[in-house]
Amino acid sequence: MTREEFRAALYAIGERQYHDLHPFHQLLHGGGLKKGQIQAWALNRFYYQVSIPRKDLTIMSRMDDPALRRAWLQRVLDHDGLTQTGELDETKVGGIERWLRLTDGLGLDRDYVKSLEGILPATRFAVDAYVNFVRDHSLLEAVASSLTELFAPSIHRERIAGFERNYAFANDSTLSYFRKRLDEAPRDVEFGLDYVLTNAHTAEQQRQCLRALRFKTELLWAQLDALHHAYVTPNLIPPGAFVPEDMEPTRYSR
């Protein structure tokens, strides 16, 4: 493929299977979920959020070029931040802290969220698979797997609008993560996309990159499948997973 054909093929993956199409997200953004279901989503998504720096540091460890490492480091700082609170400088607060402000606003205990005790087994498996993927595949494939950021700004805008329209918890604090990512994601993806387009020299490398991006969209979709199965229908919450106050635990028997 030419560079432009390859670019179009990458974008086509998002058009076909990015998780903004998932029924759970459509319920979430459309006001169709109860508070407990949104709590479950935010709690499980936190494991993905705290794993992003581990993923990015794994990618950095495989980079030989110091300039490339310096460029990629910004992704880690975006999530880890330069301070744990916003008391000194709000601009230094990272995405993990901003996500915790969302779970705070939803009424979840911060220590419980950070313990990861209530996440779904499928959430853990999907996120761990992502970290393992960037460790076990080529650097080019690892970078390509990050290109779901191509499609992220639109879902953040949709989420901000939907939350403000439909839910009482929406305010500047709880929405701060999504608003910040509107600026960060385009910057990150411009760098990653150029790297992939420039370094996928052969048809096989292009195919590997496309498979990597499909893999990433599939693991994002799988996380929502698990949430929908546990907290929407058939509403089968696995043993040990978070049970919202407005829902009943699933009873299992032998």
VOMI-324820 format. One line per field, with one value per residue (C-alpha): residue number from 1; residue in three letters; x, y, z. Coordinates in steps of 0.001 Angstrom, whole numbers. Layout:
resi NUM; ...
resn ALA; ...
X X; ...
Y Y; ...
Z Z; ...
//
This chain:
resi 1; 2; 3; 4; 5; 6; 7; 8; 9; 10; 11; 12; 13; 14; 15; 16; 17; 18; 19; 20; 21; 22; 23; 24; 25; 26; 27; 28; 29; 30; 31; 32; 33; 34; 35; 36; 37; 38; 39; 40; 41; 42; 43; 44; 45; 46; 47; 48; 49; 50; 51; 52; 53; 54; 55; 56; 57; 58; 59; 60; 61; 62; 63; 64; 65; 66; 67; 68; 69; 70; 71; 72; 73; 74; 75; 76; 77; 78; 79; 80; 81; 82; 83; 84; 85; 86; 87; 88; 89; 90; 91; 92; 93; 94; 95; 96; 97; 98; 99; 100; 101; 102; 103; 104; 105; 106; 107; 108; 109; 110; 111; 112; 113; 114; 115; 116; 117; 118; 119; 120; 121; 122; 123; 124; 125; 126; 127; 128; 129; 130; 131; 132; 133; 134; 135; 136; 137; 138; 139; 140; 141; 142; 143; 144; 145; 146; 147; 148; 149; 150; 151; 152; 153; 154; 155; 156; 157; 158; 159; 160; 161; 162; 163; 164; 165; 166; 167; 168; 169; 170; 171; 172; 173; 174; 175; 176; 177; 178; 179; 180; 181; 182; 183; 184; 185; 186; 187; 188; 189; 190; 191; 192; 193; 194; 195; 196; 197; 198; 199; 200; 201; 202; 203; 204; 205; 206; 207; 208; 209; 210; 211; 212; 213; 214; 215; 216; 217; 218; 219; 220; 221; 222; 223; 224; 225; 226; 227; 228; 229; 230; 231; 232; 233; 234; 235; 236; 237; 238; 239; 240; 241; 242; 243; 244; 245; 246; 247; 248; 249; 250; 251; 252; 253; 254
resn MET; THR; ARG; GLU; GLU; PHE; ARG; ALA; ALA; LEU; TYR; ALA; ILE; GLY; GLU; ARG; GLN; TYR; HIS; ASP; LEU; HIS; PRO; PHE; HIS; GLN; LEU; LEU; HIS; GLY; GLY; GLY; LEU; LYS; LYS; GLY; GLN; ILE; GLN; ALA; TRP; ALA; LEU; ASN; ARG; PHE; TYR; TYR; GLN; VAL; SER; ILE; PRO; ARG; LYS; ASP; LEU; THR; ILE; MET; SER; ARG; MET; ASP; ASP; PRO; ALA; LEU; ARG; ARG; ALA; TRP; LEU; GLN; ARG; VAL; LEU; ASP; HIS; ASP; GLY; LEU; THR; GLN; THR; GLY; GLU; LEU; ASP; GLU; THR; LYS; VAL; GLY; GLY; ILE; GLU; ARG; TRP; LEU; ARG; LEU; THR; ASP; GLY; LEU; GLY; LEU; ASP; ARG; ASP; TYR; VAL; LYS; SER; LEU; GLU; GLY; ILE; LEU; PRO; ALA; THR; ARG; PHE; ALA; VAL; ASP; ALA; TYR; VAL; ASN; PHE; VAL; ARG; ASP; HIS; SER; LEU; LEU; GLU; ALA; VAL; ALA; SER; SER; LEU; THR; GLU; LEU; PHE; ALA; PRO; SER; ILE; HIS; ARG; GLU; ARG; ILE; ALA; GLY; PHE; GLU; ARG; ASN; TYR; ALA; PHE; ALA; ASN; ASP; SER; THR; LEU; SER; TYR; PHE; ARG; LYS; ARG; LEU; ASP; GLU; ALA; PRO; ARG; ASP; VAL; GLU; PHE; GLY; LEU; ASP; TYR; VAL; LEU; THR; ASN; ALA; HIS; THR; ALA; GLU; GLN; GLN; ARG; GLN; CYS; LEU; ARG; ALA; LEU; ARG; PHE; LYS; THR; GLU; LEU; LEU; TRP; ALA; GLN; LEU; ASP; ALA; LEU; HIS; HIS; ALA; TYR; VAL; THR; PRO; ASN; LEU; ILE; PRO; PRO; GLY; ALA; PHE; VAL; PRO; GLU; ASP; MET; GLU; PRO; THR; ARG; TYR; SER; ARG
X 0; 1031; 1414; -2050; -3649; -2045; -3304; -6812; -6668; -5743; -8616; -11009; -10420; -11688; -14651; -15596; -14871; -13886; -15699; -17808; -20115; -20566; -24079; -22640; -21076; -24274; -26182; -23505; -23495; -27242; -28255; -29381; -27321; -27938; -25342; -24120; -23546; -21489; -19546; -18740; -17516; -15321; -13933; -12979; -11642; -9303; -7263; -6756; -5776; -3131; -1745; -1145; 2118; 3316; 2521; 4323; 7376; 7515; 7535; 10215; 12441; 12622; 13594; 17267; 16937; 17111; 15104; 12332; 12324; 12125; 9166; 7358; 8019; 5372; 2717; 3857; 3847; 386; -980; 1313; 1533; 4171; 2238; -290; -2804; -3727; -2961; 323; -157; -3234; -1323; 884; -1969; -1953; -4693; -4733; -5497; -8101; -9758; -9857; -11721; -14346; -14631; -14707; -17598; -19410; -19196; -16606; -14058; -10699; -8742; -11117; -10715; -6936; -6917; -8345; -10174; -13540; -12604; -13987; -11742; -12193; -10990; -7800; -7207; -7814; -5607; -2818; -2982; -2280; 797; 2002; 1395; 3711; 6323; 6184; 5694; 7902; 8346; 6514; 3515; 3586; 3406; 680; -1418; -1520; -3236; -6737; -5947; -6821; -10445; -10403; -11178; -14621; -15582; -14337; -16452; -19462; -18888; -18551; -21754; -23650; -22555; -23392; -26795; -27804; -26035; -25935; -22342; -20975; -18929; -15534; -13785; -15368; -14998; -11446; -9862; -11842; -11344; -7593; -7391; -8929; -5579; -3240; -4538; -4165; -582; 290; -1342; 277; 3670; 2644; 914; 3898; 6178; 4037; 3546; 7267; 8626; 6235; 8375; 7024; 3578; 4058; 4940; 1828; -264; 1332; 439; -3148; -3416; -1969; -4541; -7353; -6089; -6286; -9821; -10840; -9494; -11318; -14490; -13977; -13862; -17258; -18643; -17721; -19292; -22491; -22695; -22129; -24062; -26672; -27815; -27892; -26573; -24296; -21761; -18800; -17995; -15746; -16482; -17915; -21631; -23277; -25626; -28493; -28009; -28278; -25337; -25686; -26337; -24398; -24897; -23489
Y 0; 3573; 5769; 7258; 3861; 2559; 5583; 4988; 1304; 2278; 4748; 2175; -81; 2604; 3350; -325; -1462; 1294; 857; 4006; 1655; -684; -801; -174; 3110; 4133; 3523; 5351; 8447; 8447; 8501; 4887; 3641; 3795; 5221; 1787; 716; 3861; 3171; -304; 1152; 3777; 1248; -1235; 1417; 2553; -622; 333; 3867; 2772; 243; 2767; 4060; 462; -153; 2976; 2296; -1196; 350; 2865; 88; -1281; 2009; 2471; 6098; 8573; 11142; 8601; 7753; 11433; 11919; 8867; 9844; 12558; 9845; 8531; 12007; 12672; 9826; 9755; 13540; 15555; 15867; 13697; 16511; 19744; 21867; 23209; 23295; 21960; 21661; 18969; 16667; 13433; 11363; 8803; 11477; 12993; 9588; 9221; 12513; 10866; 7846; 10208; 12088; 8815; 8023; 5247; 4931; 5960; 3295; 623; 1833; 1848; -1644; -3066; -5656; -5232; -5310; -7970; -10919; -10064; -6517; -7809; -10321; -7772; -5062; -7475; -8805; -5292; -4861; -8307; -7488; -4475; -6548; -9551; -7965; -5704; -2061; -1114; -3260; -1888; 1676; 730; -708; 2759; 4257; 3875; 7446; 8337; 7813; 8964; 12705; 12051; 9657; 12115; 14907; 12595; 11514; 15048; 16142; 13020; 13211; 16909; 16326; 13221; 12823; 14854; 13837; 15702; 18772; 20333; 17908; 14646; 15568; 16904; 13697; 13764; 17482; 17138; 14228; 16376; 18163; 15270; 12505; 14375; 15316; 11733; 10176; 12564; 11320; 7642; 7715; 9313; 6689; 3822; 5278; 5968; 2698; 129; -355; -3678; -5082; -7560; -4792; -2910; -6028; -6445; -2872; -3337; -6525; -4695; -1939; -4473; -6287; -3050; -2284; -5847; -5683; -2379; -3992; -7058; -4901; -3437; -6888; -7947; -4856; -5293; -8976; -8327; -5114; -4763; -8081; -10893; -9101; -11910; -10309; -12658; -13701; -11157; -8376; -5000; -5006; -1560; -545; -275; -3849; -7299; -9721; -12704; -15932; -18923; -22531; -25934
Z 0; -497; 2575; 2046; 1425; 4602; 6537; 5194; 6197; 9765; 9986; 8521; 11515; 13857; 11639; 11680; 15228; 17667; 20951; 20595; 18667; 21647; 23183; 26662; 25564; 23831; 27065; 29049; 26864; 26302; 29961; 29958; 32908; 36635; 38982; 40042; 36463; 35838; 39036; 37721; 34429; 36103; 38589; 35878; 33535; 36314; 35843; 32214; 33246; 35772; 33303; 30515; 32053; 32486; 28846; 27729; 29883; 28396; 24922; 25960; 27280; 23741; 22095; 21249; 20138; 23073; 21096; 20587; 24294; 25230; 22917; 24290; 27911; 27702; 27578; 30947; 32470; 31057; 33164; 36183; 36441; 38245; 41498; 43291; 43868; 42213; 45268; 43888; 40146; 38403; 35129; 36695; 37683; 35675; 34138; 36944; 39533; 37232; 36847; 40620; 40763; 38578; 40870; 43880; 42296; 41702; 45414; 45252; 48024; 46602; 48478; 47196; 43625; 43907; 45448; 42178; 44263; 42586; 38914; 36608; 35691; 32004; 32653; 34209; 31414; 28644; 30118; 30988; 27435; 26181; 28369; 27314; 23653; 23625; 25442; 23132; 19696; 17640; 18544; 15359; 16324; 19868; 18591; 16107; 18921; 20492; 17464; 18893; 19975; 16384; 17325; 20983; 20678; 19212; 22010; 24656; 23163; 23004; 26599; 27951; 26217; 27279; 30897; 31186; 29625; 31554; 34897; 38107; 38897; 35869; 36812; 36098; 38458; 37300; 33630; 33906; 32567; 29332; 28733; 29221; 26799; 24076; 23976; 24779; 22502; 19174; 20042; 20958; 17956; 15482; 16641; 16735; 13371; 11662; 13225; 11944; 8469; 8148; 9537; 8062; 4958; 3703; 3009; 5851; 8294; 7235; 7838; 11273; 12167; 11045; 13107; 16119; 15867; 15437; 18526; 20518; 19383; 20235; 23791; 24350; 23020; 25213; 28333; 27477; 26659; 30191; 31761; 29759; 30680; 34382; 34969; 32191; 30757; 31716; 34838; 36010; 38351; 38911; 42483; 44161; 41687; 42657; 43452; 43283; 46073; 43598; 42360; 43901; 43914; 41633; 43536; 42276; 43366; 42561
//
